Amino acid sequence: MKKWSAKRGFTAMMIAAVFLIGTALPACAAGPSQKNLILATTTSTQDSGLLDVLIPVFEKKTGYFVKTIAVGSGQAMAMGQKGEADVLLVHSPAAEKKFMAEGYGVNRLIVMHNDFIVVGPPADPAAIKGAKSTVEAFKKIAAANALFLSRGDNSGTHSKEKGIWKAAGINPEGQKWYQETGLGMGQTLNVAAEKKGYTLADRGTWLALKKNLGPEILKEGDPILLNVYHVITVNPAKWPKVNADGAKGFSDFMVSAVTQGLVKTFGVEKYGGALFFPDAGKKEDGLGK
């Protein structure tokens, strides 16, 4: 009798175990399908140190592990087009709109802005400091054959720079005074400092690195220099393997009140001013006014 009870008890345990495993599988499927999340972003969010503050908060809050790939905005969107990233944090509005129109993204939310600045050697050989506009400053640089360092990497900064040259009616490519670094923002600023040249930079990266740099801000405050950042979820319909849940979670996190508060205060104590300005829920055409 005891032997039969033991066998019966063992059988009951096995049935219970199978039942638990069977019911556990749907629960796992209902949760995040994968913990790893690939974020492709512009170098400015990395070089400025902003992501060093935000990513740990997101990871602790959600349990995701974020792999950050900091490249130019153009390269980040190229990764999204190939399904090599789950979510993007970029600052190249015209390219972003094209990315969305072609169906590579399913959600594009405004996160924050700062501005671009034109920096150069204190001696200012092209005398751009007194220029009335950024376009005029670029014309002065070209007329003086003064060294200009371009990122040349299809980033948001590079796209903005090319737009300014176009507005100035100048094609600088191939000119001896125009050099492309093919590097990120921080590295390009270092090259500009070393070679005593001009470059276009985002204010956040410049503020974060200015103690070690020689270039000074020579042109700022022009509406054309507005620099807006958006978070974009890569379309899972095109790439089923992307971490759609994680991407949505990150997008929601970036526009949340807590994160927007962190963006607002980031750098204030260390640099004496904000590096970025939170914009979740705002309209782009009203920024910087």
C-alpha positions as CSV (number, residue, x, y, z in Angstrom):
1,M,0.0,0.0,0.0
2,K,2.8,2.4,0.9
3,K,4.7,1.4,-2.3
4,W,1.6,2.1,-4.5
5,S,1.1,5.5,-2.7
6,A,4.7,6.5,-3.4
7,K,4.4,5.6,-7.0
8,R,1.1,7.4,-7.2
9,G,2.7,10.5,-5.5
10,F,5.6,10.5,-8.0
11,T,3.2,10.3,-10.9
12,A,1.2,13.1,-9.6
13,M,4.3,15.2,-9.2
14,M,5.3,14.5,-12.8
15,I,1.9,15.5,-14.1
16,A,2.0,18.7,-12.1
17,A,5.5,19.5,-13.4
18,V,4.4,19.0,-17.0
19,F,1.4,21.2,-16.4
20,L,3.5,23.9,-14.9
21,I,5.9,23.9,-17.8
22,G,3.1,24.0,-20.3
23,T,1.5,26.9,-18.6
24,A,4.8,28.7,-18.2
25,L,5.6,28.8,-21.9
26,P,2.8,31.1,-22.9
27,A,3.7,33.4,-20.0
28,C,7.3,33.7,-21.3
29,A,6.1,34.4,-24.8
30,A,3.8,37.2,-23.5
31,G,6.8,38.9,-21.8
32,P,9.8,40.5,-23.5
33,S,10.9,38.1,-26.2
34,Q,14.5,39.2,-25.6
35,K,16.4,41.3,-23.1
36,N,19.0,42.7,-25.4
37,L,18.2,45.9,-27.1
38,I,20.3,47.6,-29.8
39,L,20.2,51.4,-29.8
40,A,21.8,53.1,-32.9
41,T,22.4,56.7,-32.2
42,T,24.4,59.8,-33.1
43,T,27.8,60.3,-31.5
44,S,26.8,63.5,-29.8
45,T,24.5,61.7,-27.3
46,Q,27.4,59.4,-26.4
47,D,30.2,62.0,-26.5
48,S,28.3,64.5,-24.4
49,G,27.8,61.8,-21.6
50,L,24.0,62.0,-21.8
51,L,23.5,58.3,-22.5
52,D,25.8,57.4,-19.6
53,V,23.1,58.9,-17.4
54,L,20.0,57.7,-19.1
55,I,20.8,54.1,-20.1
56,P,21.5,52.8,-16.6
57,V,18.2,54.3,-15.4
58,F,16.3,52.6,-18.3
59,E,18.1,49.2,-17.7
60,K,17.3,49.3,-14.0
61,K,13.7,50.2,-14.6
62,T,12.9,47.7,-17.3
63,G,15.5,44.8,-17.1
64,Y,16.6,45.3,-20.7
65,F,20.3,45.4,-21.6
66,V,21.1,48.1,-24.1
67,K,23.9,47.8,-26.6
68,T,24.6,51.3,-27.8
69,I,26.2,51.9,-31.2
70,A,27.2,55.5,-31.6
71,V,27.6,56.5,-35.2
72,G,26.4,59.3,-37.4
73,S,22.6,59.7,-37.8
74,G,22.9,58.5,-41.4
75,Q,24.7,55.3,-40.4
76,A,22.2,54.8,-37.5
77,M,19.3,55.0,-40.0
78,A,21.1,52.7,-42.4
79,M,21.3,50.1,-39.6
80,G,17.6,50.5,-39.1
81,Q,17.0,50.0,-42.8
82,K,18.8,46.7,-42.6
83,G,17.2,45.6,-39.3
84,E,20.5,45.8,-37.5
85,A,19.1,48.1,-34.7
86,D,15.9,48.0,-32.7
87,V,15.5,51.7,-31.9
88,L,17.2,54.9,-33.1
89,L,18.0,58.2,-31.4
90,V,19.0,60.6,-34.2
91,H,19.1,64.3,-35.3
92,S,18.7,64.6,-39.0
93,P,15.1,65.6,-39.6
94,A,15.0,65.5,-43.4
95,A,16.6,62.0,-43.5
96,E,14.3,60.9,-40.7
97,K,11.2,61.8,-42.6
98,K,12.4,59.9,-45.6
99,F,13.2,56.9,-43.4
100,M,9.6,57.0,-42.1
101,A,8.0,57.6,-45.5
102,E,9.8,54.5,-46.8
103,G,8.3,52.4,-44.0
104,Y,11.4,51.7,-42.0
105,G,10.1,53.3,-38.8
106,V,6.7,53.0,-37.1
107,N,6.9,55.7,-34.5
108,R,8.9,59.0,-34.4
109,L,8.8,61.1,-31.3
110,I,10.5,64.4,-30.6
111,V,12.8,64.1,-27.5
112,M,14.9,67.2,-27.2
113,H,17.0,69.9,-28.9
114,N,20.1,71.9,-28.6
115,D,21.9,73.8,-31.3
116,F,24.8,73.7,-33.6
117,I,27.7,76.2,-33.3
118,V,30.5,77.2,-35.6
119,V,33.8,76.9,-33.7
120,G,37.3,77.8,-34.8
121,P,40.7,79.1,-33.7
122,P,40.8,82.1,-31.4
123,A,42.7,84.1,-34.0
124,D,39.7,83.7,-36.4
125,P,41.6,84.0,-39.7
126,A,38.4,84.2,-41.7
127,A,36.9,86.9,-39.4
128,I,33.6,85.1,-39.1
129,K,32.9,86.3,-35.6
130,G,31.2,89.5,-36.9
131,A,29.2,87.7,-39.6
132,K,25.5,88.5,-39.6
133,S,24.5,84.9,-40.3
134,T,26.0,81.4,-40.4
135,V,25.7,81.4,-44.2
136,E,27.8,84.6,-44.3
137,A,30.3,83.0,-42.0
138,F,30.7,80.0,-44.3
139,K,31.1,82.3,-47.3
140,K,33.9,84.1,-45.3
141,I,35.7,80.8,-44.6
142,A,35.6,79.8,-48.3
143,A,36.8,83.3,-49.4
144,A,39.7,83.2,-47.0
145,N,40.6,79.6,-48.0
146,A,40.6,78.9,-44.2
147,L,40.8,75.3,-43.1
148,F,37.4,73.7,-42.5
149,L,37.1,70.3,-40.9
150,S,33.9,68.4,-42.0
151,R,32.8,65.2,-40.3
152,G,32.1,63.8,-43.8
153,D,30.2,60.8,-42.3
154,N,26.6,61.4,-43.4
155,S,25.7,62.2,-39.8
156,G,23.1,64.8,-38.7
157,T,25.9,67.3,-38.2
158,H,27.3,66.6,-41.7
159,S,23.9,66.9,-43.2
160,K,23.3,70.3,-41.5
161,E,26.8,71.5,-42.7
162,K,26.1,70.5,-46.3
163,G,22.8,72.4,-46.1
164,I,24.6,75.5,-45.0
165,W,27.1,75.3,-47.8
166,K,24.2,74.8,-50.3
167,A,22.5,77.9,-48.9
168,A,25.8,79.8,-49.3
169,G,26.0,78.7,-53.0
170,I,29.3,77.0,-52.4
171,N,30.5,73.4,-53.2
172,P,33.5,72.9,-50.9
173,E,34.3,69.3,-51.9
174,G,37.7,69.0,-53.5
175,Q,39.0,72.3,-52.2
176,K,42.3,72.2,-50.4
177,W,41.0,74.1,-47.4
178,Y,38.1,71.6,-47.0
179,Q,39.0,68.3,-45.2
180,E,36.7,65.5,-44.2
181,T,37.7,63.6,-41.1
182,G,35.2,60.7,-41.4
183,L,35.1,60.8,-37.6
184,G,32.6,61.4,-34.8
185,M,31.9,64.8,-33.2
186,G,34.4,64.5,-30.4
187,Q,37.2,63.3,-32.6
188,T,36.5,66.0,-35.2
189,L,36.7,68.7,-32.6
190,N,40.0,67.3,-31.5
191,V,41.3,67.4,-35.1
192,A,40.0,71.0,-35.5
193,A,41.9,71.9,-32.3
194,E,45.1,70.3,-33.5
195,K,45.0,71.8,-37.0
196,K,43.5,75.2,-35.9
197,G,40.6,74.9,-38.3
198,Y,36.9,75.7,-38.3
199,T,34.1,73.1,-37.8
200,L,30.4,72.8,-37.2
201,A,29.6,71.1,-33.9
202,D,26.7,70.4,-31.6
203,R,26.8,72.5,-28.4
204,G,26.4,69.5,-26.1
205,T,29.6,67.8,-27.3
206,W,31.5,71.0,-27.4
207,L,30.5,71.9,-23.8
208,A,31.4,68.4,-22.6
209,L,34.9,68.6,-24.2
210,K,35.7,72.3,-24.2
211,K,38.3,72.1,-21.3
212,N,40.5,70.1,-23.6
213,L,39.9,72.0,-26.8
214,G,41.4,75.1,-28.4
215,P,38.5,76.1,-30.7
216,E,36.1,78.9,-29.5
217,I,32.5,79.5,-30.4
218,L,32.6,82.1,-33.2
219,K,29.0,81.8,-34.5
220,E,25.9,80.8,-32.6
221,G,22.2,81.7,-32.2
222,D,21.1,81.5,-35.8
223,P,17.8,79.7,-36.4
224,I,19.4,77.6,-39.1
225,L,21.6,76.0,-36.3
226,L,18.7,74.4,-34.5
227,N,19.4,70.7,-33.7
228,V,16.4,68.5,-32.9
229,Y,16.6,64.9,-31.7
230,H,13.9,62.2,-32.3
231,V,13.6,58.6,-31.1
232,I,12.4,56.2,-33.8
233,T,11.2,52.6,-33.4
234,V,12.3,50.3,-36.3
235,N,9.4,48.7,-38.1
236,P,9.0,45.0,-37.0
237,A,6.8,44.4,-40.0
238,K,9.9,44.7,-42.2
239,W,12.3,43.1,-39.7
240,P,10.4,40.6,-37.5
241,K,13.5,39.8,-35.4
242,V,13.8,43.4,-34.0
243,N,13.0,43.8,-30.4
244,A,9.8,45.6,-30.9
245,D,8.7,45.5,-27.2
246,G,12.1,46.8,-26.0
247,A,12.1,49.5,-28.7
248,K,8.7,50.8,-27.6
249,G,9.8,50.6,-24.0
250,F,12.8,52.8,-24.8
251,S,10.8,55.3,-26.8
252,D,8.3,55.6,-24.0
253,F,11.1,56.0,-21.6
254,M,12.8,58.8,-23.6
255,V,9.6,60.9,-23.6
256,S,8.6,60.2,-20.0
257,A,8.4,62.9,-17.4
258,V,11.3,61.4,-15.4
259,T,13.6,61.2,-18.4
260,Q,12.7,64.6,-19.7
261,G,13.6,65.9,-16.2
262,L,17.0,64.2,-16.4
263,V,17.6,65.8,-19.9
264,K,16.7,69.2,-18.5
265,T,19.2,69.1,-15.7
266,F,22.0,67.2,-17.4
267,G,25.2,69.1,-17.5
268,V,23.9,72.2,-15.6
269,E,26.0,71.6,-12.5
270,K,29.1,70.5,-14.3
271,Y,29.1,72.9,-17.3
272,G,27.1,75.8,-15.9
273,G,24.3,75.3,-18.5
274,A,22.0,72.7,-20.0
275,L,23.4,70.7,-22.9
276,F,20.0,69.7,-24.1
277,F,16.4,71.0,-23.7
278,P,13.5,68.5,-23.3
279,D,10.8,68.7,-25.9
280,A,8.5,65.7,-25.6
281,G,5.0,66.5,-26.8
282,K,6.1,69.8,-28.5
283,K,5.9,70.8,-32.1
284,E,9.2,71.2,-33.9
285,D,8.3,74.4,-35.6
286,G,8.1,76.2,-32.2
287,L,11.5,75.1,-30.9
288,G,14.3,77.5,-30.3
289,K,12.0,80.6,-30.3
